[in-house]
Amino acid sequence: MAKIWVEAYGCSASFADSEMISGLIVNGGHTLAQSTSDSDLNLIVTCSVKDATANKMVNRIKKLSSKPLIVAGCLPKAERITVEKFGPHASMLGPNSIGKTLDVIDFTLRGKKRIELVDSDTSKVGLPKVRLNPVVGIIEIASGCKSACTFCQTKLSKGDLRSYRVGDIVRQVKHDVDDGCKEIWLSSTDNGCYGFDIGIDLPGLITAVGEINQDFMIRVGMMNPMYMPRIRDGLLEAFENDRVFKFLHIPVQSGSNRVLKEMKRGHTSQVFKDTNEKFQKKFGKFTISTDIIVGFPSESEDDFERTVELIKETRPDVINLSRYSARPGTKASKMKQLDVSEIKRRSKIIFELAKKIAYERNKEWLGWKGEVLFDETSDGAIKGRNFAYKPVVIDEEKKLGEKIKVEIIKTTQYGLHGKTLS
């Protein structure tokens, strides 16, 4: 039996994978190391979505290779050659091969390299977990996606959509809530197309989970706008449930329909506008998070200005900004790339605009009073979320999972500051 160090990077699905891997490790009789210094084997769950992230993964692989190493997650599936170059003796475990975890560990501990990158039929619902956060249950509702975006490696890593059954997900939610979770994340590569392969959709799943009569909140994960016209009316209805955070993550990526077509996003900027408008109008205070890529190979100055205009018009609360970087194996990597200095210039403009809008949006919450669920430890302090998933901090000690009533007395671009109401 061995001490195994596990670390994870990337999206919530990647962290969910690491929780399941840790659960299988403990169930298999091994223990989780508290640091790399006291481990017998290191395991890293990787992300390869951006150049900067992939470079960080390479540095971690090199550093962790001083001991037997397993490289799991997206990088080995999308860029096996990269892993073999920097971790020649490392075993590999694909994002949909988690059922092989103990076999790969066994081989690696015996000094043998084992590669398990073929997708297995093991469902990710119902596997044992060791949670990173005791009050947050991350549940993967599907693997893979239906999109074919020209800039993205995810399809290469995770393959086609495979949705998990509603009944299995509901049972997992009940188990996690019984186990102390106060917040459930419904997560996948793209929640928007959930269930299309098994005759259901995301609103149906949210409704089923929302009917569980226990004290918890539901955070609905990222969904691509291309499926929004198909599910929007159902989502508007499903989000009426008080257990659902009034929060949507819809990555528009560009305000230019021409660029969106080149990206093969399958939606127009109008779809994002309409969705933003309908949810804001129905719920009043509602948090919209989006992603923007600047410097896509064919992005002209006019295309960029359309993105700026879209942001000014829709004013999303959160903008996850990325400078375009060519990822190996993608169609866009073969296109003529823009000058790096121009990408930096455009990035700075969006960054400053996003900062300004975030501050203005948060300022609208000044004086608000209501319940906050404290769900996260950040920089040594406990941070909470209100019903619209806005981050709230207070200058008092609170326990994870505690729900209290607060008044917002100060705001910044990063979130809300409150005081406890008796």
C-alpha positions in Angstrom: 0.0 0.0 0.0 1.3 3.4 -1.0 1.0 7.1 -0.1 -0.2 8.9 -3.2 -0.1 12.7 -3.9 -3.0 14.0 -6.1 -3.2 17.5 -7.6 -5.6 18.8 -10.2 -6.0 21.7 -12.6 -8.6 23.1 -15.0 -12.4 23.1 -15.0 -14.8 21.8 -12.3 -15.1 18.5 -14.2 -11.3 18.1 -13.9 -11.5 18.6 -10.1 -14.4 16.2 -9.9 -12.2 13.6 -11.7 -9.5 14.2 -9.1 -12.1 13.6 -6.3 -13.1 10.3 -7.8 -9.5 9.3 -8.4 -8.8 10.0 -4.7 -11.9 8.1 -3.7 -10.7 5.0 -5.7 -7.2 5.4 -4.2 -8.6 5.3 -0.6 -11.0 2.5 -1.4 -8.2 0.5 -2.9 -6.3 0.6 0.4 -3.8 3.3 -0.3 -3.6 6.6 1.5 -3.5 10.2 0.2 -0.2 12.0 0.9 -0.3 15.4 2.4 2.5 16.7 0.1 4.8 15.5 -2.6 7.7 15.2 -0.1 6.1 12.2 1.7 4.5 10.5 -1.4 5.5 7.2 -2.9 3.7 8.1 -6.2 2.5 11.4 -7.7 -0.6 11.8 -9.8 -1.6 15.0 -11.7 -5.0 15.6 -13.3 -4.1 17.9 -16.1 -5.8 20.6 -18.3 -4.7 21.5 -21.8 -7.2 24.2 -22.7 -4.7 27.0 -23.2 -1.0 27.4 -24.0 -0.2 28.9 -20.7 -2.0 26.1 -18.9 -0.3 23.4 -20.9 3.1 25.0 -20.2 2.3 24.9 -16.5 1.4 21.2 -16.8 4.7 20.5 -18.5 6.6 22.2 -15.6 4.6 20.2 -13.0 5.2 17.0 -14.9 9.0 17.6 -14.9 8.9 18.5 -11.2 6.8 15.5 -10.2 8.8 13.0 -12.2 11.4 12.6 -9.4 9.0 9.9 -8.2 6.8 7.4 -10.0 4.2 9.5 -11.9 0.8 9.2 -13.4 -0.4 11.9 -15.8 -4.2 11.9 -15.9 -6.8 14.2 -17.4 -6.9 16.0 -20.8 -3.3 16.5 -21.7 -2.3 12.8 -22.2 -5.4 12.3 -24.4 -4.9 15.4 -26.5 -1.1 15.6 -26.5 0.4 12.2 -25.6 3.6 13.2 -27.4 4.1 16.2 -25.1 3.7 14.0 -22.0 6.1 11.4 -23.3 8.7 14.1 -24.1 8.7 15.6 -20.6 7.7 12.6 -18.6 9.1 9.6 -20.6 8.5 7.2 -17.7 5.1 8.5 -16.7 2.0 6.3 -16.9 -1.1 7.9 -18.4 -4.8 7.9 -17.5 -7.4 9.5 -19.8 -10.3 11.6 -18.6 -12.8 8.8 -19.4 -10.6 5.9 -18.2 -10.9 6.6 -14.4 -12.1 3.0 -13.8 -8.6 1.9 -14.6 -7.0 4.0 -11.8 -6.0 1.2 -9.4 -4.6 -0.9 -12.3 -2.4 2.0 -13.5 -1.3 2.8 -9.9 -0.3 -0.9 -9.3 1.8 -1.0 -12.5 3.4 2.3 -11.9 4.4 1.4 -8.3 6.1 -1.7 -9.7 8.2 0.4 -12.0 6.1 -0.3 -15.1 4.7 2.3 -17.4 1.0 1.8 -18.2 -1.1 3.7 -20.7 -4.9 3.8 -20.3 -6.4 6.4 -22.7 -9.2 4.5 -24.3 -12.7 5.6 -23.1 -14.2 3.0 -20.8 -17.9 2.4 -20.1 -17.5 3.3 -16.5 -20.1 6.0 -15.4 -18.7 8.9 -13.4 -21.8 9.0 -11.3 -21.7 6.8 -8.1 -17.9 6.4 -7.9 -16.4 7.0 -4.4 -15.0 10.5 -3.8 -12.7 12.3 -1.5 -14.0 15.9 -1.7 -11.7 18.9 -2.0 -14.4 20.9 -0.3 -16.6 19.1 2.3 -19.7 21.3 1.6 -19.6 21.2 -2.2 -20.5 18.2 -4.2 -19.3 18.3 -7.8 -21.3 16.0 -10.0 -20.4 15.3 -13.6 -23.7 14.9 -15.4 -22.0 13.9 -18.8 -18.7 13.5 -20.5 -17.7 14.8 -23.9 -19.6 17.3 -26.0 -21.4 17.7 -29.4 -19.5 20.8 -30.6 -16.6 20.9 -33.0 -15.0 24.3 -32.1 -11.9 25.0 -34.3 -9.9 26.4 -31.4 -10.6 23.8 -28.7 -8.9 20.5 -27.7 -11.7 19.3 -25.5 -13.4 17.2 -28.1 -10.0 15.5 -28.8 -9.7 14.8 -25.0 -13.2 13.8 -24.0 -14.9 12.7 -27.2 -18.6 12.7 -28.1 -21.4 13.4 -25.7 -22.3 10.7 -23.2 -25.0 11.8 -20.7 -25.6 10.0 -17.4 -29.1 9.1 -16.4 -31.2 11.5 -14.4 -32.1 8.8 -11.7 -28.4 8.1 -11.1 -27.6 11.8 -10.8 -30.5 12.4 -8.4 -29.3 9.5 -6.2 -25.8 11.0 -6.2 -27.1 14.4 -5.2 -29.1 12.8 -2.3 -26.0 10.9 -1.2 -23.8 14.1 -1.3 -26.4 16.2 0.6 -26.8 13.4 3.2 -23.0 13.5 3.5 -23.0 17.2 4.4 -22.9 19.0 1.1 -24.7 22.3 1.1 -24.0 23.1 -2.5 -24.2 20.9 -5.6 -22.4 21.7 -8.9 -24.0 20.1 -12.0 -20.9 20.0 -14.2 -19.7 18.7 -17.6 -17.8 19.8 -20.7 -21.0 21.4 -21.9 -24.2 21.3 -19.8 -26.2 22.9 -22.7 -26.4 19.6 -24.7 -26.9 17.4 -21.6 -29.3 14.6 -22.3 -29.7 15.1 -26.1 -28.3 11.5 -26.5 -30.7 9.9 -24.0 -33.9 11.8 -24.7 -33.9 14.4 -22.0 -32.5 17.9 -21.5 -30.9 20.1 -18.8 -34.1 21.8 -17.6 -35.5 18.3 -17.0 -32.5 17.4 -14.9 -32.5 20.6 -12.9 -36.2 20.2 -12.2 -35.6 16.6 -10.9 -32.7 17.6 -8.7 -34.6 20.7 -7.5 -37.4 18.4 -6.3 -35.2 16.8 -3.6 -36.6 18.2 -0.4 -33.5 19.0 1.5 -31.4 22.1 2.4 -28.9 22.7 -0.4 -28.3 24.9 -3.4 -27.7 24.0 -7.0 -25.1 25.7 -9.2 -25.6 25.0 -12.9 -22.3 24.8 -14.8 -21.2 26.1 -18.2 -23.4 25.7 -21.2 -22.6 26.8 -24.8 -25.0 29.3 -26.3 -25.7 27.2 -29.5 -28.2 25.0 -27.6 -29.8 27.9 -25.7 -32.7 28.5 -28.2 -33.7 24.8 -27.7 -33.7 24.8 -23.9 -34.1 28.4 -22.9 -37.8 28.4 -22.1 -37.4 25.2 -20.0 -34.4 26.8 -18.2 -36.3 29.9 -17.3 -38.9 27.7 -15.7 -36.4 25.4 -13.9 -34.5 28.4 -12.5 -37.7 29.5 -10.6 -36.8 27.0 -8.0 -35.3 28.8 -4.9 -32.7 26.0 -4.6 -31.1 27.1 -8.0 -28.5 29.8 -7.9 -29.5 32.6 -10.3 -26.3 32.2 -12.2 -25.5 31.2 -15.8 -22.1 30.7 -17.4 -22.6 31.1 -21.1 -19.3 31.6 -23.1 -20.0 33.8 -26.1 -16.3 34.0 -27.1 -16.8 36.8 -29.7 -19.3 39.5 -30.6 -18.6 39.0 -34.3 -20.9 36.5 -36.1 -18.2 36.1 -38.8 -15.6 35.0 -36.2 -18.2 32.8 -34.4 -18.7 31.0 -37.7 -14.9 30.6 -38.2 -14.8 29.2 -34.7 -17.7 26.8 -35.5 -19.5 27.9 -32.4 -22.9 27.3 -33.8 -24.5 30.4 -32.4 -24.7 34.2 -33.1 -24.1 37.1 -30.8 -27.9 37.7 -30.8 -28.5 34.3 -29.0 -26.3 35.6 -26.2 -28.0 38.9 -26.1 -31.5 37.4 -26.0 -30.6 34.9 -23.3 -29.0 37.7 -21.1 -32.1 39.9 -21.6 -34.6 37.2 -20.8 -33.0 36.0 -17.6 -32.3 39.5 -16.3 -35.8 40.6 -17.1 -37.4 37.6 -15.4 -35.3 37.4 -12.3 -34.2 41.0 -11.8 -30.8 40.3 -10.1 -29.2 37.6 -12.1 -25.5 36.8 -12.6 -24.2 36.2 -16.1 -20.7 34.9 -16.6 -19.1 34.6 -20.1 -15.8 33.8 -21.8 -14.1 36.0 -24.4 -11.3 35.0 -26.7 -9.3 37.9 -28.3 -7.0 37.4 -31.2 -8.6 34.5 -33.0 -6.6 34.1 -36.2 -9.2 35.7 -38.5 -10.3 38.4 -36.0 -10.2 41.8 -37.8 -10.3 45.2 -36.0 -14.0 45.4 -36.9 -14.6 42.0 -35.4 -12.9 43.0 -32.2 -15.0 46.2 -32.0 -18.2 44.1 -32.3 -17.0 42.2 -29.2 -16.4 45.4 -27.3 -19.9 46.6 -28.3 -21.5 43.3 -27.2 -19.8 43.5 -23.8 -21.0 47.1 -23.4 -24.5 46.2 -24.4 -24.9 43.1 -22.3 -22.7 44.0 -19.3 -21.9 40.5 -18.0 -20.9 40.3 -14.3 -18.0 38.0 -15.0 -15.8 37.9 -18.1 -13.2 35.1 -18.3 -10.7 36.6 -20.8 -8.3 34.5 -22.9 -5.7 35.5 -25.4 -6.0 33.1 -28.3 -3.2 30.5 -28.4 -3.0 27.8 -31.0 -3.6 24.3 -29.5 -2.0 21.3 -31.3 -4.5 19.2 -33.3 -7.1 22.0 -33.7 -8.2 23.4 -37.0 -7.5 27.0 -36.0 -3.8 26.1 -35.2 -3.3 25.8 -39.0 -4.6 29.2 -39.7 -2.4 32.3 -40.1 -2.0 33.7 -36.6 -2.3 37.4 -35.5 0.6 39.4 -34.2 1.2 38.8 -30.5 1.5 42.5 -29.7 -1.9 43.1 -31.3 -3.5 40.3 -29.3 -2.0 41.9 -26.1 -3.4 45.3 -27.1 -6.9 43.9 -27.6 -6.7 41.9 -24.4 -5.9 45.0 -22.4 -8.9 46.8 -23.8 -11.3 44.0 -22.8 -9.6 43.5 -19.4 -10.1 47.2 -18.5 -13.7 47.1 -19.7 -14.5 43.9 -17.8 -13.0 45.4 -14.6 -15.2 48.5 -15.0 -18.4 46.6 -15.6 -17.7 44.1 -12.8 -17.4 47.0 -10.4 -20.5 48.7 -11.7 -22.5 45.5 -11.5 -21.4 44.7 -8.0 -22.2 48.3 -6.9 -25.9 47.6 -7.6 -25.8 45.2 -4.6 -24.9 47.9 -2.1 -27.5 47.8 0.8 -28.9 44.4 -0.2 -29.9 42.2 2.7 -30.4 38.4 2.5 -29.0 35.0 3.2 -25.5 34.0 2.3 -24.2 30.4 2.2 -20.5 30.2 3.2 -19.1 27.6 0.9 -15.4 28.3 0.2 -12.1 29.0 1.9 -10.1 31.6 0.0 -6.8 33.1 1.2 -7.4 31.8 4.7 -10.9 33.4 4.9 -14.3 31.9 4.5 -16.2 33.2 1.5 -19.9 32.9 0.8 -22.4 33.2 -2.1 -25.8 34.9 -2.2 -28.8 33.6 -4.2 -27.2 35.0 -7.5 -23.9 33.4 -6.7 -22.2 36.7 -6.0 -19.1 36.2 -3.8 -19.6 37.7 -0.3 -17.0 38.2 2.5 -17.5 39.4 6.0 -15.0 40.3 8.8 -16.1 37.5 11.1 -15.3 33.9 11.5 -17.8 31.5 9.9 -18.0 27.8 9.4 -18.1 26.2 6.0 -21.7 25.3 5.2 -23.1 28.0 7.5 -26.0 30.1 6.1 -26.6 33.6 7.7 -28.3 36.8 6.8 -26.1 39.7 5.9 -26.2 43.3 4.6 -23.9 44.4 1.9 -22.0 47.5 3.1 -19.1 47.7 0.5 -18.4 46.5 -3.0 -15.3 46.1 -5.2 -14.8 44.7 -8.7 -14.1 41.3 -7.1 -17.2 40.9 -5.0 -19.3 42.1 -2.1 -18.5 42.9 1.5 -21.1 42.4 4.2 -21.9 42.5 7.9 -24.0 40.0 9.8 -27.6 40.9 10.6 -28.9 39.7 13.9 
